[in-house]
Amino acid sequence: MKADKRGSVTVFACIFFSGLLILMIAFIQASKGKAATGGGRALANLWTDSVLAEYDVKLLNRYGLFGFYGLDSDVEAKLNHYAEYSFKEKRYVDYGGFTVNLYDYALTNVDVFREQIGEAGAAAMAKSFIWPSAGEGNASADGGREEGSVLRNRKVIDYLPSKGNDRAVTASAIADIIRGKSSLNDVLEKGKDGYLQNRYIEVYFKNGIDHKALGTTFFENEMEYIICAKKSDTENLNGVRNRIIGVREILNMIYLNSDPEKNAAVTAAAVAIAPGPAAILVKQGIFAAWAFAESVNDYKLLMAGRKVPVMKDDMSWATDLKGILENTESGMIDTGNTRGDTYEDYLNVMIFAMDEEVRLLRMMDLIQINMRLLYYGDFLLKTYSGGLDCIMTLNGERISYSKKY
């Protein structure tokens, strides 16, 4: 009987300790799995950081943009290589691979581009930005200069980020924005997206009278391209010329109508030319001719580096009625005025008045064209990303990561 009891206890003890051993083994395996998952998370965090660390230095130095090159499949292959090397011969790790999505982080995504441009613009305001590199130049690239800054290469044109987006800003819309302002700088709302984008443009793009030591670029009139998006420097410069003259004509007409002395002189001249009811039409014609002549002179002053105020006064008004009536006005008339705004100020307001998406897309155009010219003949901004979304499957668990610069 005692032997039977001892046998029963032995069997019970074996069953108990076997169960305990199984639990311990399960616990150890679960702990290994948890440890593997935790270690895998840490490693994946490091691997995704290493992808972002492969940003293009030339793109950063020239345009202050962070972006790494590659398609979804390229990045997946890279991450899978890292993981397979780290997890090989680890039987407690069941690695299911990476899936990557770069679409939402492409530098041609307006939201991504806006954020990076805003940060670079803020850095420019704080004088802490990376001063643009002039680049080494590559005239043989697909995007190279052709016939004096005329873009004719269909391959380059067809892949421009702004292709099909040709909305324009009119002179009347610009005049409405600046009317009543004492300075064009009063139009720009400091700290807002548009203001920061303008600051970026001032630093990284040339204009018709200031090349800003930026070295070789396809277009010399880059700010003018942002406004007009024509395929030649001449067309872009002429487009801005017409807009500035149009804006100045509207504002100069307002001044002429509000100035009693000039109004009386125009009325007297109209009556002398056409007495009676016709004098009213003649008066409007004289006003228009005088405002236009003053506006043309304003443009000449701006291109000569002089300043032109939003609203004129006697000291800044250059043309006279006699010269208009006798058609003897010629050359540039400089009154010595030092008050007002510069050519670049007028460009800034035109750019600020544009639809934001169009403005950003045309900035992308210039960056893409110049990167092709300076560094990579096949450069496409859409193949560069400012971040990534990815999912790693490890021990049956899907682990998500979102990273951006």
C-alpha positions as CSV (number, residue, x, y, z in Angstrom):
1,M,0.0,0.0,0.0
2,K,2.8,2.4,0.9
3,A,4.6,1.5,-2.3
4,D,1.4,2.3,-4.3
5,K,1.2,5.7,-2.6
6,R,4.9,6.4,-3.3
7,G,4.3,5.4,-7.0
8,S,1.3,7.7,-7.2
9,V,3.2,10.6,-5.7
10,T,6.1,10.0,-8.2
11,V,3.7,10.0,-11.1
12,F,2.0,13.1,-9.9
13,A,5.4,14.8,-9.4
14,C,6.4,13.9,-12.9
15,I,3.2,15.2,-14.4
16,F,3.5,18.4,-12.3
17,F,7.1,19.1,-13.1
18,S,6.6,18.2,-16.8
19,G,3.8,20.8,-17.0
20,L,6.0,23.3,-15.2
21,L,8.8,22.6,-17.6
22,I,6.5,23.1,-20.6
23,L,5.3,26.4,-19.1
24,M,8.9,27.5,-18.5
25,I,9.9,26.6,-22.1
26,A,6.8,28.4,-23.4
27,F,7.6,31.4,-21.2
28,I,11.2,31.4,-22.5
29,Q,10.1,31.1,-26.1
30,A,7.5,33.9,-25.6
31,S,10.2,36.0,-23.9
32,K,12.5,35.3,-26.9
33,G,9.8,36.3,-29.2
34,K,9.1,39.5,-27.3
35,A,12.8,40.3,-27.1
36,A,13.1,39.6,-30.8
37,T,10.2,41.9,-31.7
38,G,11.5,44.6,-29.4
39,G,15.0,44.3,-30.9
40,G,13.6,44.2,-34.4
41,R,11.7,47.4,-33.7
42,A,14.9,49.1,-32.6
43,L,16.8,47.8,-35.6
44,A,14.1,48.8,-38.1
45,N,14.2,52.3,-36.6
46,L,17.9,52.4,-37.3
47,W,17.5,51.0,-40.8
48,T,14.8,53.6,-41.8
49,D,17.0,56.4,-40.3
50,S,19.9,55.1,-42.5
51,V,17.6,55.5,-45.6
52,L,16.9,59.1,-44.7
53,A,20.6,59.7,-44.1
54,E,21.2,59.0,-47.8
55,Y,19.9,62.4,-48.8
56,D,21.4,63.9,-52.0
57,V,24.1,66.3,-50.9
58,K,24.0,68.3,-54.1
59,L,20.3,68.9,-53.9
60,L,20.8,70.1,-50.3
61,N,23.7,72.3,-51.0
62,R,22.2,73.9,-54.1
63,Y,18.5,74.2,-53.0
64,G,18.4,73.5,-49.3
65,L,16.1,70.4,-49.9
66,F,16.4,67.1,-48.1
67,G,15.6,64.2,-50.4
68,F,16.8,60.6,-51.0
69,Y,16.7,58.9,-54.4
70,G,14.8,55.7,-55.0
71,L,11.6,53.9,-55.9
72,D,9.5,51.9,-53.4
73,S,11.1,48.7,-54.6
74,D,14.6,50.1,-54.2
75,V,14.0,51.0,-50.6
76,E,12.3,47.7,-49.8
77,A,15.3,45.8,-51.2
78,K,17.6,47.8,-49.1
79,L,15.6,47.3,-45.9
80,N,15.1,43.6,-46.6
81,H,18.9,43.3,-47.1
82,Y,19.5,44.9,-43.7
83,A,16.9,42.7,-42.0
84,E,17.9,39.4,-43.6
85,Y,21.5,39.9,-42.6
86,S,20.6,40.8,-39.0
87,F,18.1,37.9,-38.6
88,K,19.9,35.1,-40.4
89,E,20.4,31.9,-38.2
90,K,18.0,33.3,-35.5
91,R,15.4,30.5,-35.3
92,Y,13.2,32.4,-32.9
93,V,12.7,35.2,-35.5
94,D,10.1,34.8,-38.1
95,Y,10.8,37.7,-40.6
96,G,8.1,38.5,-43.1
97,G,9.6,41.3,-45.0
98,F,9.2,45.1,-45.5
99,T,6.7,46.9,-47.6
100,V,7.4,50.6,-48.4
101,N,5.3,53.6,-49.6
102,L,7.1,56.7,-50.8
103,Y,4.2,58.3,-52.8
104,D,3.1,60.7,-50.1
105,Y,6.7,61.9,-49.5
106,A,7.8,62.7,-53.1
107,L,9.3,66.1,-53.3
108,T,6.8,66.9,-56.1
109,N,4.0,66.5,-53.5
110,V,3.0,70.1,-53.0
111,D,2.5,69.6,-49.2
112,V,6.0,68.0,-48.8
113,F,7.6,70.7,-50.9
114,R,5.8,73.5,-49.1
115,E,7.0,72.3,-45.7
116,Q,10.6,72.0,-46.8
117,I,10.5,75.4,-48.6
118,G,8.9,77.0,-45.5
119,E,11.7,75.6,-43.3
120,A,14.4,76.8,-45.7
121,G,12.7,80.2,-46.0
122,A,12.5,80.6,-42.2
123,A,16.2,79.7,-42.0
124,A,16.9,82.3,-44.6
125,M,15.2,84.9,-42.5
126,A,17.3,83.9,-39.5
127,K,20.5,83.9,-41.7
128,S,21.1,80.3,-40.7
129,F,20.5,78.7,-44.1
130,I,23.0,76.9,-46.2
131,W,24.1,79.4,-48.8
132,P,23.4,78.0,-52.2
133,S,26.2,76.3,-54.1
134,A,26.9,77.6,-57.6
135,G,27.3,74.1,-58.9
136,E,29.8,72.9,-61.3
137,G,27.7,72.9,-64.5
138,N,27.1,70.2,-67.1
139,A,26.2,71.7,-70.5
140,S,25.9,68.4,-72.2
141,A,23.0,67.2,-70.0
142,D,19.5,66.6,-71.5
143,G,18.4,69.8,-69.7
144,G,21.3,71.9,-71.0
145,R,21.1,75.5,-72.2
146,E,19.8,75.7,-75.8
147,E,20.1,78.7,-78.1
148,G,20.5,81.4,-75.4
149,S,18.2,80.2,-72.7
150,V,15.3,78.9,-74.8
151,L,14.0,75.6,-73.5
152,R,13.2,73.4,-76.5
153,N,14.0,69.9,-75.3
154,R,10.7,68.0,-75.4
155,K,11.9,65.4,-72.9
156,V,12.7,68.1,-70.4
157,I,9.4,70.0,-71.0
158,D,7.2,67.0,-70.8
159,Y,8.5,66.0,-67.4
160,L,8.2,69.5,-65.8
161,P,6.3,69.3,-62.5
162,S,4.1,72.2,-63.6
163,K,3.1,70.8,-67.0
164,G,-0.6,71.5,-67.7
165,N,-0.8,74.1,-64.9
166,D,-0.7,77.5,-66.6
167,R,-2.8,79.7,-64.4
168,A,-1.6,83.3,-64.6
169,V,-1.8,86.4,-62.3
170,T,-3.1,89.6,-64.0
171,A,-2.0,93.2,-63.7
172,S,-5.4,94.2,-62.4
173,A,-5.4,91.5,-59.7
174,I,-1.9,92.7,-58.6
175,A,-3.0,96.4,-58.6
176,D,-6.0,95.5,-56.4
177,I,-3.7,93.9,-53.8
178,I,-1.3,96.8,-53.6
179,R,-3.7,99.7,-53.9
180,G,-3.7,101.8,-50.7
181,K,-0.4,100.3,-49.5
182,S,2.4,102.7,-48.6
183,S,5.0,100.0,-49.6
184,L,4.9,96.7,-51.4
185,N,6.4,95.0,-48.4
186,D,3.2,95.8,-46.6
187,V,1.5,93.3,-48.8
188,L,3.5,90.3,-47.6
189,E,2.1,88.8,-44.5
190,K,5.2,88.0,-42.4
191,G,5.4,84.5,-41.1
192,K,2.8,83.0,-43.5
193,D,3.6,80.3,-46.0
194,G,3.6,82.8,-48.9
195,Y,6.0,85.1,-47.1
196,L,8.5,82.3,-46.3
197,Q,8.3,81.0,-49.9
198,N,9.2,84.5,-51.1
199,R,12.2,84.6,-48.8
200,Y,13.3,81.3,-50.2
201,I,12.9,82.5,-53.8
202,E,14.9,85.7,-53.1
203,V,17.8,83.5,-51.9
204,Y,17.8,80.6,-54.4
205,F,16.6,82.1,-57.7
206,K,18.0,84.9,-59.9
207,N,16.1,87.7,-61.6
208,G,16.6,90.0,-64.5
209,I,18.8,92.5,-62.7
210,D,20.3,90.4,-59.9
211,H,22.0,87.1,-60.5
212,K,23.0,86.7,-56.8
213,A,26.3,84.9,-57.4
214,L,24.4,81.7,-58.1
215,G,26.6,80.6,-61.0
216,T,25.3,78.7,-63.9
217,T,21.5,78.2,-64.3
218,F,19.4,77.5,-67.4
219,F,17.3,80.6,-67.1
220,E,18.8,84.0,-66.1
221,N,15.3,85.4,-65.4
222,E,14.2,82.7,-62.9
223,M,11.8,84.8,-60.7
224,E,10.3,86.0,-64.0
225,Y,9.8,82.3,-65.0
226,I,7.9,81.6,-61.8
227,I,5.5,84.4,-62.8
228,C,5.2,83.7,-66.5
229,A,6.4,80.1,-67.1
230,K,7.5,80.8,-70.6
231,K,10.2,78.7,-72.3
232,S,12.7,81.6,-72.9
233,D,14.3,84.3,-70.8
234,T,13.1,86.9,-73.3
235,E,9.5,85.9,-73.1
236,N,9.6,85.8,-69.3
237,L,11.2,89.2,-69.0
238,N,8.7,90.7,-71.5
239,G,5.8,89.1,-69.6
240,V,6.9,90.7,-66.3
241,R,7.5,94.0,-68.2
242,N,3.9,94.0,-69.4
243,R,2.6,93.2,-65.9
244,I,4.6,95.9,-64.2
245,I,3.6,98.5,-66.8
246,G,0.0,97.4,-66.4
247,V,0.1,97.7,-62.7
248,R,1.8,101.0,-62.8
249,E,-0.7,102.3,-65.4
250,I,-3.6,101.6,-63.1
251,L,-2.0,103.2,-60.1
252,N,-0.7,106.2,-62.1
253,M,-4.2,106.8,-63.5
254,I,-5.5,106.9,-60.0
255,Y,-2.9,109.5,-59.1
256,L,-3.6,111.6,-62.1
257,N,-7.3,111.7,-61.4
258,S,-6.7,112.6,-57.8
259,D,-4.2,115.5,-58.4
260,P,-6.1,118.8,-58.9
261,E,-3.3,120.5,-60.8
262,K,-2.7,117.7,-63.3
263,N,-6.4,117.2,-63.7
264,A,-7.0,120.8,-64.5
265,A,-4.1,120.8,-67.0
266,V,-5.5,117.7,-68.8
267,T,-9.0,119.2,-68.9
268,A,-7.6,122.5,-70.5
269,A,-5.6,120.5,-73.1
270,A,-8.7,118.4,-73.9
271,V,-10.9,121.4,-74.4
272,A,-8.2,123.1,-76.6
273,I,-8.0,120.0,-78.8
274,A,-11.8,119.2,-79.0
275,P,-14.2,121.9,-77.6
276,G,-17.6,120.7,-76.5
277,P,-18.8,117.2,-75.5
278,A,-15.9,115.4,-77.3
279,A,-13.5,117.0,-74.8
280,I,-14.6,114.3,-72.2
281,L,-13.3,111.5,-74.4
282,V,-10.2,113.4,-75.4
283,K,-9.5,114.0,-71.7
284,Q,-9.7,110.3,-70.9
285,G,-7.4,109.5,-73.8
286,I,-4.8,112.1,-72.6
287,F,-5.0,110.6,-69.1
288,A,-4.4,107.1,-70.5
289,A,-1.5,108.2,-72.6
290,W,0.1,110.1,-69.8
291,A,-0.4,107.2,-67.3
292,F,1.1,104.8,-69.8
293,A,4.1,107.0,-70.6
294,E,4.8,107.3,-66.8
295,S,4.5,103.6,-66.4
296,V,7.0,102.8,-69.1
297,N,9.4,105.3,-67.5
298,D,8.7,103.5,-64.1
299,Y,9.8,100.2,-65.6
300,K,13.0,101.7,-67.0
301,L,13.8,103.2,-63.6
302,L,13.2,99.8,-61.9
303,M,15.5,98.0,-64.4
304,A,18.1,100.6,-63.8
305,G,18.0,99.8,-60.1
306,R,16.0,102.8,-59.0
307,K,12.9,102.8,-56.8
308,V,9.3,103.5,-57.7
309,P,6.7,104.2,-55.0
310,V,3.3,102.5,-55.0
311,M,1.5,105.9,-55.2
312,K,3.3,108.8,-56.8
313,D,3.6,112.4,-55.7
314,D,5.0,115.6,-57.3
315,M,8.5,114.6,-56.4
316,S,8.4,111.2,-57.9
317,W,6.3,112.0,-61.0
318,A,8.7,112.1,-64.0
319,T,6.8,112.8,-67.3
320,D,5.2,116.1,-68.2
321,L,2.0,116.8,-70.2
322,K,3.7,118.8,-72.9
323,G,6.0,115.9,-73.7
324,I,3.0,113.6,-74.0
325,L,1.0,115.9,-76.2
326,E,4.0,116.6,-78.5
327,N,5.2,113.0,-78.4
328,T,8.7,114.1,-77.4
329,E,9.3,111.8,-74.4
330,S,12.3,109.5,-74.9
331,G,14.9,107.7,-72.8
332,M,14.6,107.4,-69.0
333,I,13.6,110.3,-66.9
334,D,15.1,110.1,-63.4
335,T,13.8,112.6,-60.9
336,G,16.3,111.5,-58.2
337,N,13.5,110.0,-56.1
338,T,14.8,107.5,-53.5
339,R,11.5,106.5,-52.0
340,G,9.5,103.4,-53.0
341,D,10.2,99.8,-54.0
342,T,12.7,98.0,-56.2
343,Y,12.3,95.7,-59.2
344,E,12.6,92.7,-57.0
345,D,10.0,94.1,-54.6
346,Y,7.6,94.2,-57.6
347,L,8.5,90.6,-58.5
348,N,7.9,89.5,-54.9
349,V,4.4,90.9,-54.9
350,M,3.6,89.3,-58.3
351,I,4.8,86.0,-57.0
352,F,2.9,86.4,-53.7
353,A,-0.3,87.2,-55.6
354,M,-0.1,83.9,-57.5
355,D,-2.0,80.8,-56.7
356,E,0.2,78.9,-54.2
357,E,0.2,75.6,-56.0
358,V,1.2,77.1,-59.3
359,R,4.0,79.1,-57.5
360,L,5.4,75.9,-55.9
361,L,5.1,73.8,-59.1
362,R,7.1,76.4,-61.1
363,M,9.8,76.5,-58.4
364,M,10.0,72.7,-58.8
365,D,10.5,73.3,-62.5
366,L,13.5,75.5,-62.0
367,I,15.0,73.1,-59.5
368,Q,14.6,70.1,-61.8
369,I,15.9,72.0,-64.9
370,N,19.0,73.2,-63.0
371,M,19.8,69.9,-61.3
372,R,19.7,68.3,-64.8
373,L,22.0,71.0,-66.1
374,L,24.4,71.1,-63.1
375,Y,24.6,67.5,-61.9
376,Y,22.4,64.7,-63.3
377,G,21.3,64.7,-66.9
378,D,18.2,62.6,-66.1
379,F,17.3,64.2,-62.8
380,L,13.5,64.0,-61.9
381,L,12.3,65.6,-58.7
382,K,9.5,63.1,-58.4
383,T,12.1,60.3,-57.8
384,Y,13.4,62.0,-54.6
385,S,11.5,61.6,-51.3
386,G,11.4,63.6,-48.1
387,G,10.3,60.6,-46.0
388,L,8.8,57.2,-46.1
389,D,6.0,55.0,-44.7
390,C,6.8,51.3,-44.2
391,I,5.6,48.1,-42.5
392,M,7.8,45.3,-41.2
393,T,6.3,41.9,-40.5
394,L,8.1,40.2,-37.6
395,N,6.9,37.2,-35.7
396,G,3.5,37.6,-37.1
397,E,3.3,41.3,-36.0
398,R,3.0,44.2,-38.4
399,I,5.2,47.1,-37.2
400,S,4.6,50.5,-38.9
401,Y,7.0,53.3,-39.3
402,S,6.6,56.9,-40.7
403,K,9.7,59.0,-41.1
404,K,10.4,62.4,-42.6
405,Y,13.1,65.0,-42.5
